[in-house]
Amino acid sequence: MGDMANPNLSTGSIWRLNHGDQEIARLTVIGTDMPWTHAEVETLPG
């Protein structure tokens, strides 16, 4: 069985945290160590 990498866990992927329709934080994946994902967090206004 092949091991397909989750594209959301790739280094450089950006996860956006929203509250309602406002983006309040952005997480940039900097590495993975299954089952953990390491990211830099950029907080945004709101």
C-alpha positions as CSV (number, residue, x, y, z in Angstrom):
1,M,0.0,0.0,0.0
2,G,1.5,3.4,-1.0
3,D,2.0,6.1,1.5
4,M,0.5,9.3,0.1
5,A,1.7,12.5,1.7
6,N,-1.1,14.8,2.9
7,P,-0.5,18.0,0.8
8,N,-1.7,20.1,3.8
9,L,1.3,18.9,5.8
10,S,3.9,19.8,3.2
11,T,6.6,22.3,4.2
12,G,5.5,25.7,3.0
13,S,1.8,24.9,3.2
14,I,-0.3,27.7,4.8
15,W,-3.2,27.0,7.1
16,R,-5.5,29.9,7.7
17,L,-7.4,30.3,11.0
18,N,-10.7,32.2,10.6
19,H,-13.2,33.5,13.0
20,G,-16.4,34.1,11.1
21,D,-15.3,35.7,7.8
22,Q,-12.2,37.3,9.3
23,E,-8.7,35.7,9.0
24,I,-7.1,35.9,12.5
25,A,-4.0,33.8,12.1
26,R,-1.8,32.2,9.5
27,L,0.2,29.0,10.1
28,T,3.1,28.3,7.8
29,V,4.2,24.6,8.0
30,I,8.0,24.5,8.5
31,G,8.3,20.7,9.1
32,T,6.6,17.5,10.1
33,D,7.5,14.8,12.6
34,M,4.5,12.4,12.5
35,P,2.1,12.7,14.1
36,W,3.2,16.3,14.8
37,T,3.3,19.3,12.4
38,H,5.5,22.2,13.1
39,A,4.5,25.7,12.0
40,E,5.3,29.3,12.4
41,V,2.3,31.3,13.6
42,E,1.5,34.8,12.3
43,T,-1.3,36.5,14.2
44,L,-3.4,39.0,12.3
45,P,-5.6,41.8,13.5
46,G,-8.8,40.5,15.0
